[in-house]
């Protein structure tokens, strides 16, 4: 049995321009070794998914088949295992002589704990565990304030981010140069567990194309707010699972549209917030806001989930989410504001529902977006900014094209009346927030905005 290097795919499901894979292949070629690609369907994650028709599992499954197809011309194959990562690695150590393991960084709290456990297991056997930056442009401590603290406000962060940007930072990793270093599989390709074998069903979804739509990027600043138009790239799911390279997207944004570039910077910003402040996964970034007395009305929450609030733009967004796993960015802000400000329900309820439904669910971005809308996060909308769904509709869907697409009964007697009056809801929200923040100077804070 010969020594091999294992490359562990996670949020980087592509063969091209993959930092960790590049270093694994290059090292293998230099040391006369070969690289065996690996993916683990993690039961610690999958077992917690109540919906066994989860679009994300199907998306990952298809992406793995694509990788496997890409390996076949090189007489190689993708090893796919289903189980708890530590147990899988213990099994792999019995099956292979592993020289080293290469992978890319993952910044979420669970991923950090998982990787630390695997690293300890490997180090006990004298096996190196090498990780690389791949899913973001700048990470962890690369963009800090003048006194070496993490930024908690986006604008100054983005300025320094852009100042640090260079051609070398976004240069593609030429993995193709080293494809000959993949482990050759003499027998048939490794089988990939079916969705059914893992307890999931296929929906046969048509997922967004990974091709960068240059025309949409070029006009993004003018079209991104109108949900009836195809004015956004729909690349978020590819970024989430790494089926496109963020470096390629940044190079395109530099050339075509700074507004789109800013959206990619927001993604880095929220990742570094989660890394430096992992408590935000469960708590308000502004801890004073955890004193807010949220209502606990599950019936109201259910109406919001089903898109039956009586506010057409909110309902259209929720129905689009439930039907497709996607929701337009502008509408995400409106529905999040409605849940937290109009219904006065805990942002964590909405965050959790989005986590279950969104095809592009990303903990850092989802958490950051929800805390922004609720006013509880870093760089958040001030608590006294309450989106008016009616005026948002008039501004961004004036012909009601988007609404009619998702709420066909809008003009009939079947459509419900608004479940709460806007003026009443706004005043209730302001009063509740003020009461919670008063002991720590909430009234002073209001004057500063």
N, C-alpha and C positions, 0 to 999 in steps of 0.2 A: 504493500500500500504506500503510495507516494504522498508527500506533503502537498497540501493545497492551500490557497487563500480563499476564504469565503467572502463574497460581497453580499451584504444584507440589504435588500430593497425595503423601503418603508414609504416615505412621502416623496419618492423620487422615481416614479414608475416609467422610466425611459432609459434607452441605451445611449442616446446622444447627449453631449454636453452635461455629463453627470460627474460632479467633482469627486465624490468618493469612489465611484466606479473607475474613473480615470486613474486615480492614484493606485487602486488595487491592481488594475491591468498593467500599469507601467512598472510597479514593483515586481509583479509576477514575471514579467518579461526580463527584467534586469537580474532577477535571482533564479531564473530557470524553473519557475513554478507555473501553476495555472490557476485560473479563477473560476470557482463554482458559484453561480448566482443563486441567491436564496430569497424566498419570501415566506413569511409566516402569517397565516390567518390567525390573528390573536384572539383566543377565546376570552381573555380578560375584557376585551372590547365587545366581541360578537355576542357573548352570552348575555350582555346587558341590553341588547337591542330587542325591544319587545315586538317590533314589526318585522316579521320574517320575510317581508317583500321589500326589504330596504334597498332603495336605488343605489346607494353608495357601495354596497357589497357587490351588486351586479356590475357597477362601473369598474371596481377594482378587478373583478374576475375577468372582465373583457380586456383590461389593460395588461394583465398578466399573460393572457393568450397572445396579445400583440408582442410582448417582450419575447415570449417563447418562439413565436414565428420569426422574430428578428434574429434569434440565436441559431436557428436551424441551418442557415447557409454556412455557419462556422462550425458545424458538427457539434454544437453544444446544446444545452438544455437548461431550463429553469427548474430548480428544486423548490417545490411548494409544499409546505407543511401546515397542518391545522392543529392547534393546541395552545398551551400556555408557554410563552417564550422560554422561560428558564428550563422547563421540562423538555422542550424541543431541543434546546442547546445541549442539555445533558445527553440526549439521545444521539445528536450529531457527533459529539465527542467520542461516542462508542463506535460510530460508523466510519468516521474519517480521521485521517491524520491532519489536523488543522494547524497550519503554520501561523496564520494571523487572520483576523476578521477586520474587514473594512466596512464602513457605513457612513451615512451622513447624519449631522446633528438633528435632533428633534427637541423642541424647547418646551413642550407641554409638561406639566408636573408628573403625570403618570409615566410619560415617555422617559423622563429623567430618572425616575425610580427604576423603571424596567432596565434601562441601559446600564445603570450603576450595578444592578444585580448581575446582569450578564457579564459585565466587565470583571467583577469579582470572581465569578465562576471561571472565566477564561484565564485570568491572571494566576489563579491557583494552579493551573496546568502549565504556566509559563507561556501562554498564548497572548500576543498583543491584540489590543482592541483599539482601532484607529478610526476616528470620526472627523468629518470635514463639514465645512459650511457649504450649503447648496441651495436651500429653499428661500433664502433671503439674500439681499445684497450686503447689508451690514447687520451685525448681530451683537448680542451681549454687550460688551464694553467698548465696541468700536466707535460708537458715536456718543460722547459724553459731554457734559457741560464743562466750562472752564475750571471748575473745582472738582472735576472727576465724579460727578453724580449723573445718574440717568435722567434724561429729559422726560418731563411729564407734560409738556406743552408741545403741540405738533409743529407750529410755525418755526420756532428756533431750531427744533430738531431737523426739520426739512431743509433749512438753510445750511446747516452743517453737513447734513447728508449729501446735498448737492455739491458742497465745497470739496468733499472727500471723493466724489465720484471721478473715476478716470477710466481710460480705455482698458487698462489692465484688470480693473475690478470686474468689468462686464464681459471680458473676453471669454469665448466659449472654450470648454475643455475638449480637446480633440481625441475623444475616446476611440474613434474609429481606427486611429493609428495602431492601436494595440489589441484589436479584436482577436488576433491570432493567439492571444494569451488565455482565451476562454478554455476551460476544461472540455476536452473532447469526450463525448458520450458515445461509446461504441454500440450500445444497445439502443432500443427505441427511446424517444424522449421521455423524460419523467412525466407521469400523469399529473394533471392538475385536479385537485378535488372538485367535484361538481358542487353547484350551489345546493342541490338537494342533499348531498352527503353531509353538508354542514348545517342542514336544517333551514335553508332559505329557498325562496321561490324566485324564478326569473320573471321580470315584467316585460321584457322585450322592448325596453325604452330606446328612443332615438336620442342619444346624448349629443351635446354641442360639439361642433367640429373644433379641432385643435389648431386649425390654420388661423394665423393672425389676420383679421379683416382690416387691411390697411385703410380703406375708405372710412370705416367706422371710427378707427383711431384718429384719423386726420380731422374729423369733424366732431370728435367726442365732446368737446367743451360746449358745443351748441345743441347736441342731441341727447345727451345723457339723462336729462331730467324728464323726458316725455315717454311714459311707459307704453303708449300705443305704437311708438316707432321702434324700429330695430336700431337703437342708438347706442347700445352697449355691446361689448365684445363677446359676452357669455364665456369668457375664458377662466372665470373664477374656479370652476371645478377642476380645470387642468392645473391651475396653480396649486389648488389644495392637495392634489394627489401627485403633483410633479410630473404630469404627462406633457408639460411644456417646461422650458427653462425660464426662470425669472430673468436671467441675464439677457436672453433673447428679447424678452418683452421690454426690458429697460432700454436696450439699444434701439428698438423700434420707437418707443416713446420719446427718446431723445431726438430722434429724427422728425417725428410727426406731430406730437402734441404734449405740451407740458402739463395740461390738466390731467391727462391719463397717467403721466409720470407721477404726479402727486398722489394719485390713487394707489400706485405701487409703493410709494413711500409710506402711506398710511399703513399698509400691510406690514412693513418692517417695523414701524413705530409700535403697533400693537403687539408684535412678537417680542420686542424688547421690554415692553411694559409687563407682559406675562412672565418673562424670564426674571426680571428684577423684583416684581411684586406678585409672586404666584398666588397670594391670598385673594387676588381679584377674581379668581375662578369661583369663589364662594362668597366674597364680601364686596361691599362697595369700596371703590378706590378711595373716595372721600368718606372716611369711616363715620363721620358725623351723620351721614345719610342713612346709616343702618338704624337710626332711631325713628325713621319715618314709620308711622302706623299705617301700613298697607291694609286695604280691605282684603278679606279672604273669601270672596264670593265666587265659588266654583261654577255657579250657573252663568254668571256674567263672563267668566273666563271661557267657558265652553262656547258661548255665542260668538266670542271673539275668534276662537279657534276655527269655528265652522264658517266664518264670514257671514254672520247674520246680525250685525250690529245696527243696521239701518243707516250706516254711513257708507255710501257706495264705493268710495275709493278704498276705504279700509276693507270692505267685504271683497272687492275685486282682488286685492293683494293677497288676502288669506286664501281665497279659492284658487288663485294661481299657484300659491305655495303648495296647497294640498294636492292639486292635480298634477303638478310638474316637478316639484322639488326646487323650484326657482321662484324668486320674487324680485321685481325691479328695485334698484337701489333707492330711488326716491320714495317709492311706496314703502320700503322697509322702514324708513324713518317715520313715515306717517303712522303706520300701524303700531310701531313701538311706542311712539308718543301717545297714541290713543290708549293703549293698554295701561301705561304708567300714569298718564296725566288725566285722561277722561274717566277711566275706570278705577284709577288709583289702586292698581294691582301690582304686586311685586315684579320688578323687572326680571327677576330670576325665573318666574313662571314663563314669561315670554321667551327668555333666552333658552330655557330647557325645551320648549316646544319647537323653536327654530332648530335646535340641535338634533331633534328627532326627524325633522322634515326636510331640511336643506340638503340638497345634493352637494353644495359647495361648503358645507359646514366646516368651519375652522374655529377652534376654541378662542384663539386670540382675537380674531376679527369679530366674531359673533359677540363675545363678551364686551369688547371695546365699543361696538356699535350700540348694544343695548344700554350700556352704562352712559354713553354719550346722550342717548335719547332721554334717559331717565334723569339726567343731570347728576348722577352719582359718580361718574368716572373722571379720569384725568381729561383735561381739555374738553369738558362736556358742554353741551348747550346749557345755559343757566336755567335753574329750575322754573323760573317764571316765564320761560319761552314755551308756549303751548301751541303746537301746530293746530290750526283750524282745518279739519279735513275738507270742509266745503270750499274754502278759499284755495287750498292746495289742488283740489279737483278743477276749479275754474282756471287756475294758472297752468296746470300741467296736463290736464286731459279735458280741454274745453269742449270738445265735440263728443265727449263721453265714449270714445271708440274703445278704449281699454276697459272701461266699466261695462259696456254692453257685451264685450267679449266674454267676461267672466260673471256678470250678473244679468243674465238675459231677462229676468223678471222685473228689472228695475222700474219700468213704467206701469206695472200691473198692481192689482190689489194684493198680490201674494208677497210683495216686498214689504218687510216690516218697517214700522216707524223707528226713528232714532231711539236707541235704548237709553240715552242720557242727553240732556240739553247741554249744548256746548258752553254757554255762559255759566250755567250752574257748575258744570264739571271743572271749568277753569278756576273758578273762585274756590271750589272745594280743594283742588290740588294746591293752589297757592297758600291757602290757610293751613293745610296739613303740613306742607313742606316748611312753612315759616315756623310753625309750632315745634317741629322737630329740630330745627336748626337754631332756634332762638338762644338756647343756653350757650352756644359756641359762636355767637355773632352772626347768625344767618341774616339778620336785618342789615347789618353793615355790609355783608357780602353782596347783597342785592344792589346796594348803592354803587358798588365798585364796577358792576357790569355796564 
